[in-house]
């Protein structure tokens, strides 16, 4: 069911984005070194975590991840592990004017020690879903929020951004953040 959901989400993104967007990397994420930075593409999940953890050990010279074409994650638990690894290693994150990141990729972005956003970058958020019920449907004190709230605490991100993502769009849709929203929630951190 989760695999079908992510494929449906990728299809939705490709039709709702202003530029032509094709998640060509699919489930096979790529990490390519360019100087002391690395370009990252694809869907996040267990496969990405394994590739990323090996990558950071073998490439200590890389200080910044440039997130390019990243429609989201297939598994929240594995995505949070990737986010925490990125944060604990003190890596920075960057989105360029041609970057399109959404859902779990936004979590990866906010995990950066320093975070850079170029004008024109598209950052999409929405509620998570367990299939029949969305994150926005649970009370704020529900156990289902614990994974995300603990993660936000660990990276020093205000919980207000988490609650905002749940209300910004339902799981089957995406809300592309405005420059004002990006500034209000402090996504860029220099």
matplotlib code that plots the C-alpha trace (Angstrom):
import matplotlib.pyplot as plt

x = [0.0, 2.8, 4.5, 1.3, 0.8, 4.3, 3.8, 0.5, 2.1, 4.9, 2.2, 0.4, 3.6, 4.3, 1.0, 0.8, 4.3, 4.9, 7.9, 8.0, 8.8, 9.8, 11.0, 13.3, 15.4, 12.4, 13.2, 16.9, 18.3, 21.5, 24.3, 27.0, 30.0, 30.8, 33.8, 32.9, 29.2, 27.0, 23.9, 21.1, 18.0, 15.3, 12.9, 13.9, 13.6, 15.6, 17.6, 18.6, 19.6, 21.9, 23.5, 23.7, 25.3, 28.0, 28.5, 29.1, 31.6, 33.5, 33.4, 34.2, 35.2, 31.5, 30.0, 26.8, 24.0, 22.3, 18.8, 17.6, 14.6, 13.2, 9.5, 9.4, 9.9, 8.5, 9.1, 9.0, 11.1, 13.9, 13.6, 14.0, 17.1, 18.6, 17.6, 19.2, 22.4, 22.7, 22.2, 24.6, 27.3, 27.0, 26.2, 24.6, 21.7, 20.9, 18.2, 18.9, 16.6, 15.8, 15.3, 11.9, 11.6, 8.5, 7.3, 10.1, 12.7, 11.7, 12.5, 15.9, 16.4, 15.5, 18.0, 20.9, 23.2, 23.1, 20.3, 20.5, 17.5, 17.9, 15.0, 12.8, 13.3, 10.1, 9.4, 6.3, 4.6, 1.6, 0.1, 1.4, -1.0, -1.3, -3.7, -7.1, -6.2, -4.1, -1.7, -3.9, -6.8, -5.0, -5.2, -1.9, -1.1, -1.5, 1.3, 1.3, 3.0, 5.9, 8.3, 8.1, 8.0, 11.1, 12.8, 12.0, 13.4, 16.6, 17.3, 16.1, 13.2, 10.1, 7.0, 5.0, 6.4, 5.3, 1.8, 1.7, 2.7, -0.2, -2.7, -1.1, -2.4, -3.9, -1.6, -2.8, -1.9, 1.0, 1.2, 4.1, 5.4, 5.5, 8.7, 6.8, 6.0, 9.6, 10.8, 8.1, 9.0, 12.7, 13.6, 16.7, 19.4, 22.7]
y = [0.0, 2.5, 1.8, 2.5, 5.7, 7.0, 6.3, 8.1, 11.0, 11.2, 11.3, 14.1, 16.1, 15.8, 17.3, 19.9, 21.4, 24.4, 22.9, 19.5, 17.1, 13.5, 11.4, 9.5, 8.1, 6.5, 4.2, 4.1, 7.2, 8.7, 10.6, 12.1, 14.1, 17.5, 19.0, 19.1, 18.8, 16.0, 16.1, 13.9, 12.6, 10.1, 8.6, 8.3, 5.1, 2.1, 1.9, 5.6, 5.2, 2.3, 4.1, 7.4, 5.9, 4.2, 7.4, 9.7, 7.2, 7.0, 10.7, 12.9, 15.8, 16.3, 19.0, 19.9, 17.9, 19.6, 18.1, 18.2, 16.0, 14.4, 13.6, 12.2, 9.1, 5.6, 4.9, 7.5, 5.5, 5.0, 8.6, 9.9, 7.7, 9.4, 12.8, 12.2, 10.8, 13.9, 16.2, 14.3, 14.4, 18.2, 18.3, 21.3, 21.1, 23.2, 23.5, 25.3, 27.3, 24.1, 21.9, 20.2, 18.6, 17.4, 15.5, 13.5, 15.3, 18.5, 16.6, 15.8, 19.4, 20.8, 18.4, 20.3, 22.2, 25.1, 25.3, 27.3, 28.0, 29.6, 31.7, 29.5, 26.3, 24.4, 23.0, 20.9, 19.8, 17.8, 15.6, 12.0, 9.1, 5.6, 4.7, 5.3, 8.1, 11.2, 12.8, 15.9, 13.7, 12.6, 14.8, 16.7, 14.5, 11.2, 8.7, 8.8, 12.2, 11.1, 10.0, 13.4, 15.5, 13.7, 14.1, 17.9, 18.2, 16.4, 18.7, 21.9, 22.6, 24.3, 22.0, 24.7, 23.7, 20.1, 21.1, 23.4, 20.6, 18.5, 21.2, 22.6, 19.8, 16.3, 13.3, 12.9, 16.4, 18.9, 22.5, 24.4, 26.8, 30.5, 32.6, 34.1, 30.7, 29.6, 32.7, 32.4, 28.9, 29.5, 26.9, 28.7, 28.7, 30.4]
z = [0.0, 0.9, -2.5, -4.3, -2.3, -3.1, -6.8, -6.7, -4.9, -7.5, -10.2, -8.4, -8.0, -11.7, -12.6, -10.0, -10.3, -12.6, -14.3, -15.9, -13.1, -13.7, -10.8, -13.1, -10.2, -8.6, -5.7, -6.6, -5.0, -6.3, -4.5, -6.7, -5.4, -6.9, -5.0, -1.3, -2.1, -3.2, -5.4, -4.1, -6.1, -5.7, -3.2, 0.5, 2.5, 3.7, 0.4, 0.7, 4.4, 3.6, 0.7, 2.6, 5.8, 3.6, 1.7, 4.7, 6.1, 2.8, 1.9, 5.0, 2.6, 1.6, 3.8, 1.9, 0.2, -2.7, -2.8, -6.4, -7.5, -4.4, -4.2, -0.7, 1.3, 1.3, 5.0, 7.7, 10.2, 7.7, 6.6, 10.1, 10.6, 7.5, 8.7, 12.1, 10.6, 8.4, 11.4, 13.7, 11.0, 10.9, 7.2, 5.5, 3.0, 0.0, -2.6, -5.9, -8.1, -10.0, -7.0, -6.3, -2.9, -1.1, 1.9, 3.5, 1.4, 3.3, 6.5, 5.1, 4.1, 7.6, 9.2, 7.8, 10.1, 7.8, 5.2, 1.9, -0.3, -3.8, -5.1, -7.3, -5.3, -4.8, -1.4, -1.0, 2.3, 3.2, 5.9, 6.4, 6.2, 7.5, 4.7, 6.2, 8.5, 8.1, 10.6, 10.8, 12.1, 15.2, 18.4, 19.1, 22.1, 20.1, 20.1, 16.3, 16.4, 18.7, 16.0, 14.3, 17.4, 18.8, 15.5, 15.4, 19.0, 18.0, 15.1, 17.0, 14.7, 16.1, 16.4, 14.7, 11.4, 11.9, 12.7, 9.7, 7.3, 8.6, 7.8, 4.6, 2.4, 2.7, 2.1, -1.5, -2.4, -1.9, -0.9, -2.5, 0.2, -0.6, 0.2, 3.1, 4.6, 4.1, 6.0, 8.7, 9.6, 9.4, 6.8, 5.7, 8.4, 7.5]

ax = plt.figure().add_subplot(projection="3d")
ax.plot(x, y, z, "-o")
ax.set_aspect("equal")
plt.show()
